[in-house]
Amino acid sequence: MGPTAISTRDLTYEFAPGVGAAGVDLDVPAGTVYGFLGPNGAGKSTTIRMLVGLVRPQRGTVEVLGLDPWRDGPAMRARIGVLGSDQAAPRHHDGESLLRLSARLRERPGVVDRGRALAERLRLDLSTPGHELSLGNRQKLGLVAALAHEPELVVLDEPTNGLDPLLQRDIESLFRELADEGRTILLSSHSLPEVERVADHIGFIREARLVEQAPLARLAERAVRRGVLRFDRGVEPAAFGGGEGGDAVDRDDAGTELSVAFHGTVAPLLRRAGDLGAVSIEARGVDLEETFFALYRTGSA
């Protein structure tokens, strides 16, 4: 692996056993989008707070752009952008005044113009007072503030909360553009399909522990997906047994609709569905929970 933007070893802050983050060994390659995934409460936000210097680890080490978040805090914060999961509304600022304040504090006047360009792209009105912003617009303003100073590393905790799907896709395109420029994005989310569209690498955390991390292509081979097949007659789940296109099958009462969990590509499932005379098939996104369970069953935990 090439240079890393973030490296942790045994990084730990536990509120209780299985709550927080325990023994996290995170490696985020520089110039990539790293999807940091896990259910709500798994430990994503606690880990991120240690990375950006908001929580001091109980044990372990962390390097962000080669710096220690506590010893080198000011130098590190000058080079990163952060959007927290609990983005607060700036009560005494609108977007314009917030950008001007950021430009003064960072001594970088170009922040204002770049922030305006980002706001236009995100369809954000910078003249609206912070306390009047909706959840979605608070997220937009948080993104603008995190990106306007052109950071080397951007740490984003659930950045698309409250945003409509079309805007989510626009933001995902922005993340890819930033990575193509050589910047690093750590994108925390509980939605694997969202992250799968944009990430190069993925790490899974569950019950405070990092289950696995790997390039997206390698994990995608093991991810659990679902297909819903419909028939004009009853079909037994056993028809998909023995690995012929499905690992687990559920059926409705009439047996005319089967929900099939499978790994890897959809080709074997399509072949088996065709053999059985399916009249329609609907491929659904990766199932995050089932993927976690699969990782545990294969001994990755």
Buried (B, 14 or more C-beta within 10 A) or exposed (E): EEEBBBBBBEBBBBEEEBBBBBBBEBBBBBBBBBBBBBBEBBBBBBBBBBBBBEBEBEEBEBBBBEBBBEEBBEEBBBBBBBBBBEBEBBEEBBBBBBBBBBBEEBEBEEBBEBBBEBBEBBEBBBEBBBEEBEEBBBBBBBBBBBBBBBBBBBBBBBBBBBBEEEBBBBBBEBBBEBBEEEBBBBBBBBBBEBBBBBBBBBBBBBBBBBBBBBBBEEBBEBBBBBBBBBBEEEBEBEBBEEEEBBBEBEBEEEEBBBBBBBBEEBEBBBEBBEEBEBEEBEEEBBBBEBBBEBBEEEEEB
